[in-house]
Amino acid sequence: MAKNHLIGLLLGTEEDWPTAFEAVIRRLDSHIDREGETHTFTTERVTNEPFNLRMVPRHSLVIDRLAHWYSLSREWLKKVALMDDVYLLNNPFTFQAMEKHAAYCAMIRLGLKVPETWMIPHKIPPENPRFPYTSRKYNQPFDIKQVAEQVGYPLFMKPFDGGAWVGVTRIADPKDLVARYDESGARLMHLQRSVEGFDVFARSLSIGAETMVMKFDPDRPLHDRYQVAHGFLDAGVGSEAVAIGKLINAFFRWEFNSCETLVHGDQVYPIDYANAAPDVSLTSLHYYFPWAIKTLVKWSIFCCVTDRKMRVDQDMYRYYEIGDREDLSYEKKIEEYLRMAEDYFEVERYNEFCNAHLKEIDEVMVDFIKSPEFDDILVETVVTTFPAHEHEKFVAHYRGLLASWVADQA
């Protein structure tokens, strides 16, 4: 019995990773035989158009990179999840938690070491005719300097729903605080204590059952923030960083997400982990780009072939039962969270599947990265990303990094 799986790519402006993903799918063995069925795979870029709520979608799985800001596609995703069991990366019903406030709240209750964080009212209130009356009757006056004293200097002011470091400022004193608050305008902001003297800024990228923890330098230009470094965390801290990423993803049903943590000695502080449309561009990930594409292909195929069911419910109280226990140490809670997360992601089953049906993917990925086809993608990405006078420099830069990845695979 033959079964073809159509993998949909719901995209905005991205071209590099979708083109690479499509190419790797084409290059893989054309079918997988499992339990009497032959599975084949094709891809399609999803278009946005009117849709009947009773329409039957053709897709087995959709990788979403658009619906966090485009409501038409978000409602289409909700429909195909609720009515048609299409598997989605990611869950459209937890987009509200991508406003980092909700993620902070949940992880604080679970016992993670989130730095002291306060929410403060808008500097410029919302434009609503009901606001003046509501404000006069119910809004308490406050002194932002007093709030900041309780948070502790230095601190960061950052949008509660932000991304890509937009609107994030480091504040050292009350004068700076007032100036930055005035500049925040109508944005709702958090104040969060800075973790001073940290040893490593780590950013983990999670795709399904796998997580890659990378050394990250937010002060460098975008193309140079991910540092090619191995062994920069000791085993215990590295395992904890992976466990935190998997916990967050399992809790919110995110299967394509990134998490930022600061490591100070043997302490791991998660500071940003609601990035369920993470940056996977070639110009950002460079050396790590092949891992991301390969893992996204593996997870997509695994979900399709094994008929993994889309989970829209969170079961959050299963996690709270652990987080609320006063008799469990932090370390024991992390162990239990990791067990629950790996159970959710079916890690053992996933590994067995990949060993049985996707043995060739490492070789396929290396051959693809060495190919003229990938070099064309690399050159086109550089040409459309950087100014003309930098094209030659950055083509050579990225070719060198990807050649290093190929050499390391040997």
C-alpha positions as CSV (number, residue, x, y, z in Angstrom):
1,M,0.0,0.0,0.0
2,A,1.4,3.4,-1.0
3,K,1.0,6.6,0.9
4,N,2.4,10.0,-0.2
5,H,3.0,12.6,2.5
6,L,2.7,16.3,1.4
7,I,4.8,18.5,3.6
8,G,3.7,22.1,3.5
9,L,6.0,25.1,4.1
10,L,4.1,28.2,5.3
11,L,6.5,31.0,4.6
12,G,7.1,34.7,4.7
13,T,10.3,36.2,3.3
14,E,12.6,33.2,3.8
15,E,14.2,31.4,0.8
16,D,17.4,29.9,2.0
17,W,16.4,27.1,4.4
18,P,13.1,26.2,2.5
19,T,15.1,25.7,-0.7
20,A,17.6,23.6,1.2
21,F,14.9,21.6,2.9
22,E,13.2,20.9,-0.4
23,A,16.5,19.8,-2.0
24,V,17.3,17.4,0.8
25,I,13.8,15.8,0.6
26,R,14.3,15.3,-3.1
27,R,17.8,13.8,-2.6
28,L,16.7,11.2,0.1
29,D,15.7,7.7,-0.8
30,S,12.4,8.1,-2.6
31,H,10.4,5.8,-0.3
32,I,10.3,4.3,3.2
33,D,8.8,0.8,3.7
34,R,7.3,0.3,7.2
35,E,4.7,-2.1,8.5
36,G,3.3,-3.0,5.0
37,E,3.1,0.6,3.7
38,T,5.4,2.4,1.3
39,H,5.7,6.1,2.2
40,T,6.9,8.8,-0.2
41,F,7.4,12.5,0.4
42,T,6.8,15.7,-1.5
43,T,6.9,19.4,-0.5
44,E,4.7,22.4,-1.3
45,R,4.8,26.0,-0.4
46,V,1.4,26.9,1.1
47,T,-0.4,29.9,-0.4
48,N,-2.8,32.1,1.4
49,E,-6.4,32.3,0.0
50,P,-10.0,32.0,1.0
51,F,-10.9,28.6,2.4
52,N,-14.0,26.7,3.3
53,L,-14.0,25.5,6.9
54,R,-15.1,22.1,5.6
55,M,-12.3,21.8,3.1
56,V,-10.1,18.7,3.4
57,P,-6.4,19.6,3.3
58,R,-3.9,17.7,1.3
59,H,-1.0,18.1,3.7
60,S,0.2,15.6,6.2
61,L,2.4,18.1,8.0
62,V,3.0,21.9,7.8
63,I,6.0,23.7,9.0
64,D,4.8,27.2,10.0
65,R,6.9,30.3,9.8
66,L,4.2,32.8,9.1
67,A,1.2,32.5,11.4
68,H,2.8,34.2,14.4
69,W,2.1,37.5,12.7
70,Y,-0.4,36.8,9.9
71,S,-3.8,35.9,11.3
72,L,-5.3,34.5,8.0
73,S,-2.7,31.7,8.0
74,R,-3.0,31.2,11.8
75,E,-6.7,30.5,11.5
76,W,-6.1,28.1,8.6
77,L,-3.7,26.2,10.9
78,K,-6.2,26.1,13.7
79,K,-8.8,24.7,11.3
80,V,-6.5,21.9,9.9
81,A,-5.4,21.0,13.5
82,L,-8.9,20.9,15.0
83,M,-10.7,19.2,12.1
84,D,-8.2,17.3,10.0
85,D,-5.3,16.1,12.3
86,V,-2.7,17.8,10.2
87,Y,0.6,17.8,12.1
88,L,1.9,21.3,12.8
89,L,5.3,22.8,13.7
90,N,4.2,24.6,15.9
91,N,1.0,24.5,17.9
92,P,-1.0,27.6,16.9
93,F,-3.0,27.5,20.1
94,T,0.0,28.6,22.3
95,F,1.0,31.6,20.3
96,Q,-0.1,33.8,23.2
97,A,2.7,32.2,25.2
98,M,5.1,33.5,22.6
99,E,4.6,36.8,24.4
100,K,7.4,36.1,26.7
101,H,5.4,37.0,29.8
102,A,3.4,33.8,29.8
103,A,6.5,31.7,29.3
104,Y,8.3,33.4,32.2
105,C,5.3,32.8,34.5
106,A,5.0,29.1,33.7
107,M,8.7,28.5,34.1
108,I,8.9,30.4,37.4
109,R,6.2,28.1,38.7
110,L,8.1,25.1,37.5
111,G,11.1,26.3,39.5
112,L,13.5,27.5,36.8
113,K,16.0,30.2,37.7
114,V,14.4,33.1,35.9
115,P,16.0,36.4,37.0
116,E,13.8,38.8,39.0
117,T,11.2,40.1,36.6
118,W,8.5,42.8,36.9
119,M,5.9,44.0,34.4
120,I,5.3,47.8,34.3
121,P,2.3,49.6,32.7
122,H,2.6,51.3,29.3
123,K,4.3,54.7,29.2
124,I,1.7,55.7,26.6
125,P,-1.6,54.1,27.4
126,P,-3.7,52.2,24.8
127,E,-6.0,54.3,22.5
128,N,-9.4,53.3,23.8
129,P,-12.2,55.6,24.9
130,R,-12.7,53.5,28.0
131,F,-9.2,53.9,29.2
132,P,-9.4,57.3,30.9
133,Y,-12.3,56.3,33.2
134,T,-10.7,52.9,33.9
135,S,-7.4,54.5,34.7
136,R,-8.9,57.1,37.0
137,K,-10.8,54.5,39.0
138,Y,-8.5,51.5,39.0
139,N,-4.9,52.3,38.0
140,Q,-2.6,52.8,40.9
141,P,0.1,55.5,40.7
142,F,3.6,54.1,40.8
143,D,7.2,55.2,40.9
144,I,9.2,53.3,38.3
145,K,12.4,54.0,40.2
146,Q,11.1,52.2,43.3
147,V,10.1,49.2,41.1
148,A,13.6,49.2,39.6
149,E,15.2,49.2,43.1
150,Q,13.2,46.0,43.9
151,V,14.3,44.4,40.6
152,G,17.9,45.5,41.2
153,Y,20.5,47.2,39.0
154,P,21.8,46.7,36.4
155,L,18.6,45.5,34.6
156,F,17.1,45.1,31.2
157,M,14.0,46.7,30.0
158,K,12.5,44.6,27.2
159,P,9.1,44.2,25.5
160,F,6.9,41.5,27.0
161,D,6.1,40.2,23.5
162,G,9.4,41.1,21.8
163,G,11.7,39.3,19.5
164,A,15.0,39.8,17.6
165,W,16.3,42.0,20.5
166,V,14.0,44.9,19.3
167,G,13.4,47.4,22.1
168,V,15.8,45.7,24.6
169,T,18.0,48.0,26.6
170,R,20.4,47.6,29.4
171,I,19.9,50.1,32.2
172,A,22.5,51.0,34.8
173,D,20.9,53.7,36.9
174,P,17.6,55.6,37.6
175,K,18.4,58.4,35.1
176,D,18.9,55.8,32.3
177,L,15.7,54.0,33.5
178,V,13.5,57.1,33.1
179,A,14.9,57.9,29.7
180,R,14.4,54.4,28.4
181,Y,10.9,54.2,29.8
182,D,10.0,57.5,28.1
183,E,11.2,56.0,24.8
184,S,9.2,52.8,25.2
185,G,6.0,54.6,24.2
186,A,3.0,52.3,23.8
187,R,5.0,49.0,24.3
188,L,4.3,47.0,27.4
189,M,7.6,46.3,29.1
190,H,9.3,44.0,31.5
191,L,12.1,45.0,33.9
192,Q,14.4,42.0,34.4
193,R,17.5,41.9,36.6
194,S,20.8,41.3,34.7
195,V,22.8,38.2,35.3
196,E,26.2,39.9,35.8
197,G,29.5,38.2,35.2
198,F,28.1,35.2,33.4
199,D,30.5,32.8,31.8
200,V,28.6,31.7,28.7
201,F,25.6,32.9,26.7
202,A,24.2,29.7,25.2
203,R,21.4,29.5,22.7
204,S,19.8,26.1,22.1
205,L,17.9,25.3,18.9
206,S,15.3,22.5,19.3
207,I,13.7,20.6,16.5
208,G,11.5,17.8,17.6
209,A,13.4,15.3,19.7
210,E,16.8,16.9,19.1
211,T,18.5,20.0,20.7
212,M,21.7,21.7,19.6
213,V,23.3,24.1,22.2
214,M,25.5,26.7,20.6
215,K,27.7,29.4,22.0
216,F,26.1,32.8,21.3
217,D,27.5,36.4,21.4
218,P,24.6,38.9,21.1
219,D,27.0,41.9,21.0
220,R,28.5,40.8,17.6
221,P,26.9,41.4,14.2
222,L,24.0,39.1,13.3
223,H,26.2,37.0,10.9
224,D,28.7,36.3,13.7
225,R,26.6,35.7,16.8
226,Y,26.7,31.9,16.7
227,Q,30.2,30.9,17.5
228,V,31.8,27.7,16.2
229,A,32.8,26.2,19.5
230,H,32.8,22.7,21.0
231,G,33.0,21.6,24.6
232,F,32.3,25.1,25.9
233,L,30.0,23.8,28.6
234,D,30.8,21.0,31.0
235,A,28.7,17.9,30.9
236,G,26.4,18.7,33.8
237,V,25.6,22.3,32.7
238,G,25.2,21.2,29.1
239,S,22.7,18.5,30.0
240,E,20.7,21.0,32.1
241,A,20.6,23.5,29.2
242,V,19.3,20.7,26.9
243,A,16.7,19.6,29.6
244,I,15.4,23.2,30.0
245,G,14.9,23.6,26.3
246,K,13.1,20.3,26.0
247,L,11.0,21.0,29.0
248,I,9.8,24.4,27.6
249,N,9.1,22.9,24.2
250,A,7.1,19.9,25.6
251,F,5.2,22.2,28.0
252,F,4.0,24.6,25.2
253,R,3.9,22.0,22.4
254,W,6.6,23.8,20.5
255,E,8.7,21.5,18.2
256,F,10.7,24.2,16.4
257,N,12.0,26.7,19.0
258,S,15.1,28.3,20.4
259,C,16.0,29.1,24.0
260,E,18.6,31.5,25.5
261,T,20.3,30.8,28.8
262,L,23.1,32.4,30.7
263,V,25.6,30.2,32.5
264,H,27.3,31.5,35.6
265,G,29.5,28.8,37.2
266,D,27.2,25.8,37.5
267,Q,24.0,27.8,37.5
268,V,21.8,28.0,34.4
269,Y,19.5,31.0,34.0
270,P,16.9,30.9,31.2
271,I,16.3,34.5,30.0
272,D,14.4,34.0,26.7
273,Y,12.7,30.9,25.5
274,A,9.6,31.9,23.6
275,N,11.0,31.8,20.0
276,A,8.7,29.4,18.3
277,A,9.6,30.8,14.9
278,P,13.4,30.6,15.5
279,D,16.1,32.1,13.2
280,V,17.4,29.3,11.0
281,S,18.8,31.4,8.2
282,L,22.0,30.4,6.5
283,T,23.6,33.7,7.3
284,S,22.9,33.3,11.0
285,L,23.5,29.6,11.6
286,H,26.3,29.1,9.0
287,Y,28.2,26.1,10.4
288,Y,25.1,24.8,12.2
289,F,22.8,25.3,9.2
290,P,23.2,21.7,7.9
291,W,22.3,20.2,11.3
292,A,19.1,22.3,11.4
293,I,18.0,21.3,7.9
294,K,18.9,17.7,8.4
295,T,17.0,17.5,11.7
296,L,14.0,19.3,10.4
297,V,13.8,16.7,7.6
298,K,14.2,13.8,10.0
299,W,11.5,15.0,12.4
300,S,9.1,15.8,9.6
301,I,9.5,12.4,8.0
302,F,9.2,10.7,11.4
303,C,6.0,12.5,12.2
304,C,4.4,11.6,8.9
305,V,5.4,8.0,8.7
306,T,4.6,7.0,12.3
307,D,1.3,9.0,12.2
308,R,2.4,11.0,15.3
309,K,-0.7,12.9,16.5
310,M,-0.8,16.6,16.8
311,R,-1.2,17.7,20.4
312,V,-3.1,20.9,21.0
313,D,-3.7,20.3,24.7
314,Q,-0.9,21.1,27.1
315,D,-1.4,18.9,30.2
316,M,0.3,21.7,32.1
317,Y,-0.8,20.4,35.5
318,R,1.2,17.3,35.0
319,Y,4.3,19.6,35.1
320,Y,2.9,21.7,37.9
321,E,2.5,18.6,40.1
322,I,6.3,18.3,39.9
323,G,7.0,22.0,40.2
324,D,4.8,22.5,43.2
325,R,6.5,19.7,45.2
326,E,8.5,21.2,48.0
327,D,10.2,17.8,48.8
328,L,11.9,17.7,45.4
329,S,15.2,19.4,44.8
330,Y,15.8,21.5,41.8
331,E,18.0,18.8,40.3
332,K,15.3,16.1,40.8
333,K,12.7,18.3,39.2
334,I,14.9,18.8,36.2
335,E,15.4,15.1,35.9
336,E,11.6,14.5,36.0
337,Y,10.9,17.3,33.5
338,L,13.4,15.8,31.1
339,R,11.8,12.4,31.5
340,M,8.4,13.8,30.7
341,A,9.7,15.9,27.8
342,E,11.5,12.9,26.2
343,D,8.4,10.9,26.6
344,Y,6.4,13.6,24.8
345,F,8.9,13.7,22.0
346,E,9.2,9.9,21.8
347,V,13.0,10.2,21.8
348,E,13.6,6.4,21.9
349,R,11.1,5.7,19.2
350,Y,12.5,8.6,17.1
351,N,16.1,7.3,17.4
352,E,15.1,3.8,16.5
353,F,13.1,5.1,13.4
354,C,16.1,7.2,12.2
355,N,18.5,4.3,12.6
356,A,16.2,2.0,10.7
357,H,14.9,4.3,7.9
358,L,17.2,7.3,7.6
359,K,20.7,5.9,7.8
360,E,21.7,7.7,4.6
361,I,20.7,11.2,5.7
362,D,24.1,12.2,7.0
363,E,25.8,11.3,3.7
364,V,23.0,12.9,1.8
365,M,23.5,16.1,3.8
366,V,27.2,16.2,3.3
367,D,26.9,15.6,-0.5
368,F,24.3,18.4,-0.7
369,I,26.4,20.9,1.2
370,K,29.3,20.1,-1.2
371,S,27.1,20.4,-4.3
372,P,26.9,23.3,-6.8
373,E,23.2,23.4,-6.0
374,F,23.9,24.4,-2.4
375,D,26.6,26.8,-3.4
376,D,24.0,28.6,-5.6
377,I,21.7,28.9,-2.5
378,L,24.6,30.3,-0.5
379,V,25.6,32.9,-3.2
380,E,22.0,33.9,-3.7
381,T,21.5,34.3,0.1
382,V,24.6,36.5,0.4
383,V,23.6,38.6,-2.6
384,T,20.2,39.3,-1.2
385,T,21.3,39.9,2.4
386,F,24.5,42.0,2.2
387,P,25.5,45.2,0.2
388,A,27.2,44.6,-3.1
389,H,30.7,45.6,-1.9
390,E,30.6,42.8,0.8
391,H,29.4,40.0,-1.5
392,E,32.8,38.6,-2.3
393,K,33.9,38.7,1.4
394,F,30.8,37.0,2.7
395,V,30.6,34.3,0.0
396,A,34.1,33.3,1.0
397,H,33.3,33.6,4.7
398,Y,30.3,31.2,4.5
399,R,32.0,28.8,2.0
400,G,34.8,28.5,4.6
401,L,32.4,27.8,7.5
402,L,30.4,25.2,5.6
403,A,33.6,23.5,4.3
404,S,34.7,23.2,8.0
405,W,31.4,21.5,8.8
406,V,31.9,19.1,5.9
407,A,35.5,18.3,7.1
408,D,34.2,17.8,10.7
409,Q,31.7,15.2,9.5
410,A,34.5,13.0,8.3
